[in-house]
Amino acid sequence: MRIETPQSPIEQPAKLQSIEDIQFELVVEGDPDFETAVSVINENGEQPEDKLRDAAKREVVRINWWLQEQWASKGLPKEQVSIKVANLAIEIYNYGQELSTSQIEEAKRVIAMLSQASIPEQDSRIKYVAINDTDEMNDQNGENKRGYAFPASKMVALYPRAVSPEPHRIPDISSFAGTLVHEIGHIYSRADFDFLQEWQKRFGWEVLPNEQVDWQKPISKIYATNQPHRCITDYAQFSPDEDICESLSAVVNNPTVLDPERRAFIEERWFKQKPTEVEVSSERKVGTHIQMPKVADKIKYKTRIAEFTMGTIKKDPSIQTE
């Protein structure tokens, strides 16, 4: 008699959500979810429903990074690191080389401090960090990217260079800690328009005359400062937004190297209370334990009419707009 040895069931990876798994329903004013429904433009009020539905799908993909082809095609990430502070929770989805213990500790330190920043639009706070396993070129300087911010998705992407042993542009900062703060800075600065405008005035940023802009470049430099020597790095001289993000990275990681006026501006506006030690936790998941974000299986969308005349959009005031 042969005795069969029972085998443990093989764990199956969770099915990744696809935009095709989601149902879309067109709603009109009076529907209980009309206010929060996804909004799409109905050009001249003449677009058929299938075109409007496709537009709604594109919008949902745009604001939910995990549905985008560049990420969905990778399958499940290699690890998920959840970092939580009292008022901020960030999920790190890593498709590249496993983060080291020191990098996770750096992430916890950075997130603990940034959680104490006073940002006007709290709903704009970051929720996700996705670490890419492939490189991409930075059109601003022609080098490999370290990271990129996607405010609409409340997410930042990091690239292999950001998690490499290479140091950051700012002295005595790791590429990982420096890039993480820099990219989150883009989300914070977009959420605080008054901060951005005051920064431009305080530190001499002006829009360049049209004839001084090289419009042939993929990303044209359209700003200049009359105080370039006070920028923390050459990269900070590209625009007021980059100046803010480089300066924030210094405030969080190595404040002594930053111009004192820039440091004071950030601390007074975003850190009204001196940051204190707060309790921060982390949890790492791999394989089938990884939990990817999801949107609802059914999404409602509404339309707003835009009349196109000679390149000008005219909105009907009687139609609900964003």
N, C-alpha and C positions, 0 to 999 in steps of 0.2 A: 504494500500500500504506500502510495506516495503522498506525503503531506505537503500541501501548498502553504507557503509562507505568505501571510497577508501583507500587502504592501500599502504604505501610507498613500492616501490620495495626493495626486500632484496638484499643487496650488496653481491656479490659473491667474494670470495677470488681469487686473481690472480692465474692462473695456474702456478705451478712451472715448470721451464724448466727441461727437462730430456735429457740425452744423446741420447735417442731413438728418440727425436724430431728433431735431427740435421742430415742433409744430408752430406755425405762425398764424395768428388770427388778426384780421383787420378790424379795428373798432372805431366807433364814432363817438362824438360828444354825448355824454349821458351814461356811457359805460363806467362802472365803478373804478376801473383801472385806467381810465383815459389819461389822467394827469401823468402817470408814471409810464405810460406806454412808449415804446421806441418810436421816435419821430423820423419820418422820411419825407423828402420833397416830391410832390406830384407836379411835374413840370406842366404849366399851363392847365392843370387840372384834367389832363387828357391821358395819363398813363394807365395802361391796363393793370389789373390786379396782380398778374404774375410778375410784371416788371416792378411793381411796388414791393411785392414780397421778396424779390431778389435784392432790392435795395435795403430792405430791413435785415436780411441775412448778412449783407456786407457790413452794415452798421454794427450788428451784434458781434461779428468776427473782429471788427476793428477795435472794439472796446474790451474784448475778452481774449487776451493774448494766447491762451492755450488752444483756442480754436483756429489760430492762424497757421497756415501751411508750414511755415518755417519751423514751428515748434511741434505741431501735431505729427509731422512726418518723422520725428525722432523717436516716437513711442514714449514709454515711461522714462522719467529721469532716473539716474543712478542712485540718487539719494534725495530725501526731503528733510530739511532741518527747520523745525518750528521754533521760533524765538518769540517769547512773550514777556511784555512788561505790563504794568497795570493798565495803561490806556493805549497800548499799541501791540499788535500781533502781526508778525511777518512770517510768511512761508517762503523758504528758499528751496527752489527746485533746481537741482544740479544735474546737468546732462554731461558734464565733463569730468575731470579728475576729482576724486574724492577730496573734500575739504579736510585740512589738517585740524587737529585739536586747537592749535594756536589761532587758526583762522576763525574757527567757530567762536572762540573766546573774544577775538577782535570784533566779530559781528555783534556779539552780545553787548560789548562795551559801547560800540557805536550806536546801536539801536536804543540802549538804555538812555544815552545822552540825548539823542534826537527825539525821543519820546517826550522830553520835557520842553521842546521848542514850542513857542506860542504862535501857531499858524492860524490866520483868520478862518480859513475854510477847513475845519477839522475833517470834513468828509473827503478832502483831497489827500489825506495821508496815504502813504505807501502801504500796500498789502502784500506785494509779491516781489521776489527777486528770482530771476531765471538766469542760470549760468550756462552759456552756450559752449558747445564742444568744438565749434568751428570759428575761424577768424573772419573778420570783416574789416574793410578799409574805412578809416576815418577821412571823410572828404575834406575836413578842415585842414588837416596837416599831412595827409598822404601816408600816415603810419597805420599800423593795425590798431583797431579800436580797443579801448579798455572797457567802455560801457556805453549805454544809451538809456535815456529815460523815456517812458511812455506814460505821461500823466493821465490820459484817458483810461488806461488800464490799471492805474495805480500800481505800476510795476516798473522796475528797472531791469535791464539786461546787462550782464557782465560777460566778457569774452575771455578766452584763455589768457591773454596778456594780464588781465586784472588779477588772476589767481596764481600767476607765475612768481618766481622768486625776485623778479625785477623790482627795484624800488620805484616808488612813485615820483612824480615831478617835484613834489614838495619835499624838502630835506627830512630825513629820518622818519619817513612814513612808508609802510608797506604798500605795494600796489593795490592789494585787496582792500585795506582799510581806507586808503585815500580815494579809490574809485567808488567804493560803496557810498561814502558820504557825498562825494561830488555828484553822483547821479541822483541821490535822494534830494540833494540841493536843488536840482532842476524842478522837481515836483513841488518843493516848498516855495521856490521863487515864483512859479506860475500861479500858485495859490494866493500869493500876497503881492498883488499888482502895485499897491502903494509903496511897498518896500522896494520893489524894482525901480520905480520911477524916482524915488528919493535917492537911491544908490547912484543912479545915472547923474543926477544933479550934483550930489556930494563929491563924486569922484571924476568929474569932468568928461563924461561920456556924451558924445554927439553923433548924430547920423551923418555919414559922409555924403558929400555932394555926389550926385548921380555920376558925374564924369570921373570920379575917383574910385568907383566900384567896378571890379572885374566881374562882369556878369557872365563870363564864360566858365567860371569855376562852378563845380557842383554845388558848393555852399559858399556864397559870396560874403566877404567881410564888409559889412555895411556900417559898422561903428568904429570909432576911434576915441581914445582918451587922451587928454592933454597931460595925464599923469602916469605914463606907462611904467616909469621907474618904480612906482609904488605898488604895482601888481606883483603878486606873490610868485607867479611863473609867467613865462612867455605865453603859455596857453591861455592865461587869464586875460591877455591883451586882445583876444579875439572879439569879445562882446561883453556888455555888462552882465549878462546872464552867466557866462563862463567865469567872469571875475568873481561873482557872488559864490559860485559853486566851489571854486578853488579856495576862496577865503574861508568858506564854511568848513571845508575839509581840514584846513589848518587849525581853525578854532577847536574842532573836535579832537584832532589828532596831535597837533604840535603848535599850540597857540603862540609860543614865544617867537616864532619866525615870521609872524604876520605883521604887517603895518598896523601900528597901534590904533589908528583911527578906524580902519576897517574892522579890526577886532572889536572895538568898543561899539561900533554901529550894530554889528550882528548880535553881540551879547545884550545890548540894551533893547533891541527890537524883538529878537526871537528867544532870548533867555533872560527874561525880566527877573527871574529868580535864579541865583547861582545854582547850576545843576548839582544835584546831590546824588549820593549812592542810592540806587533803587534795586529792588529785588527783580532779577531777570532769570528766566528759565529757558532751557532748550531741550528739544527732543529730536532724535535722529531716526528716520525710518528708511528702510530699503526694501527692494523687491515688491512683493504683493502688499506690503503694509503701507506703501505710499498712497496718499489720498490726493488726487488731483482736484482742483476747483471745478465746479460745474455751474451752469446756468439752468434755469427752469426748463422742463421738458416742453412747456408751451409758453410762447412769448406773444404778447399782444403788441400791435404796432398801429400808429395813427399816421395820417398824412397832413402835410401843410402845403398849400398851393403856392407856387412861385411862378409868376408870369415873366417869361423871358422876352424882353424887347430891346433890341440893339445892344445886347450885352449887359443889360441892367435887370436886376431882380426886383420885381414889385410884389410885395406881399399883401394879400387881401387881409385887411385888419379884422375881418369877421371870422377868420380861420385861426384856430388855436396854433400858436407858435411856441417854440422853446424859449 
